[in-house]
Amino acid sequence: NAGVMQNPRHLVRRRGQEARLRCSPMKGHSHVYWYRQLPEEGLKFMVYLQKENIIDESGMPKERFSAEFPKEGPSILRIQQVVRGDSAAYFCASSPIGEANTIYFGEGSWLTVV
Amino acid sequence: GNSVTQMEGPVTLSEEAFLTINCTYTATGYPSLFWYVQYPGEGLQLLLKATKADDKGSNKGFEATYRKETTSFHLEKGSVQVSDSAVYFCALSVKGRGGSEKLVFGKGTKLTVNP
């Protein structure tokens, strides 16, 4: 049973470009979370999704950031017009039932904006 | 609000030394508590957890006890190894929108164990 798969693992973008980060949850998991880890900081919740629904986006910046989890295919975190402050590690996690003690994390996608 | 405070690192120990990483929390209700470990360049791995007061989580020689009276969940290990070098995160669960639970993390404590 494969774990939570994220790609790309490392992404470099110039300021103003778009970044797309993908997350395939564990098999059988229909709940997906995205967290961001800024340098020297802990992880901060961004968004929680179920298939075709955004349930809680209270941690998402109001502009430039969006997330989706379509009926088919991976969840995608999209950052438009990236700025240097977006440089961070973005972690996806999945859960079968949306309970904290069933959350499994992926290995993360490291975004560097130059 | 809900928050987690960890002792600031970095922490440097010699092999076989005793480890304590302090963690205290503020929360409404009775959250579950977690310790996660992050090795260099990797994602987070769940190290141990406790779901109610006085529970002790343990794994790989690490342990932590959920202390409601002191709102603490300190991580301990009796004899650390070089391979324990990593960043350790304390976290608690909170109810989010839509009935789900999400995690609130501390800032992490970097541990380096020297041979």
Boltz contact constraints between the chains, C-beta under 6 A:
constraints:
  - contact:
      token1: [A, 41]
      token2: [B, 107]
      max_distance: 6.0
  - contact:
      token1: [A, 42]
      token2: [B, 89]
      max_distance: 6.0
  - contact:
      token1: [A, 42]
      token2: [B, 105]
      max_distance: 6.0
  - contact:
      token1: [A, 42]
      token2: [B, 106]
      max_distance: 6.0
  - contact:
      token1: [A, 42]
      token2: [B, 107]
      max_distance: 6.0
  - contact:
      token1: [A, 42]
      token2: [B, 108]
      max_distance: 6.0
  - contact:
      token1: [A, 43]
      token2: [B, 105]
      max_distance: 6.0
  - contact:
      token1: [A, 45]
      token2: [B, 102]
      max_distance: 6.0
  - contact:
      token1: [A, 48]
      token2: [B, 96]
      max_distance: 6.0
  - contact:
      token1: [A, 48]
      token2: [B, 100]
      max_distance: 6.0
  - contact:
      token1: [A, 55]
      token2: [B, 97]
      max_distance: 6.0
  - contact:
      token1: [A, 55]
      token2: [B, 98]
      max_distance: 6.0
  - contact:
      token1: [A, 56]
      token2: [B, 96]
      max_distance: 6.0
  - contact:
      token1: [A, 56]
      token2: [B, 97]
      max_distance: 6.0
  - contact:
      token1: [A, 56]
      token2: [B, 98]
      max_distance: 6.0
  - contact:
      token1: [A, 98]
      token2: [B, 100]
      max_distance: 6.0
  - contact:
      token1: [A, 99]
      token2: [B, 101]
      max_distance: 6.0
  - contact:
      token1: [A, 100]
      token2: [B, 32]
      max_distance: 6.0
  - contact:
      token1: [A, 100]
      token2: [B, 93]
      max_distance: 6.0
  - contact:
      token1: [A, 100]
      token2: [B, 101]
      max_distance: 6.0
  - contact:
      token1: [A, 100]
      token2: [B, 103]
      max_distance: 6.0
  - contact:
      token1: [A, 101]
      token2: [B, 32]
      max_distance: 6.0
  - contact:
      token1: [A, 101]
      token2: [B, 49]
      max_distance: 6.0
  - contact:
      token1: [A, 105]
      token2: [B, 43]
      max_distance: 6.0
  - contact:
      token1: [A, 105]
      token2: [B, 44]
      max_distance: 6.0
  - contact:
      token1: [A, 106]
      token2: [B, 43]
      max_distance: 6.0
  - contact:
      token1: [A, 107]
      token2: [B, 42]
      max_distance: 6.0
  - contact:
      token1: [A, 107]
      token2: [B, 43]
      max_distance: 6.0
  - contact:
      token1: [A, 108]
      token2: [B, 43]
      max_distance: 6.0
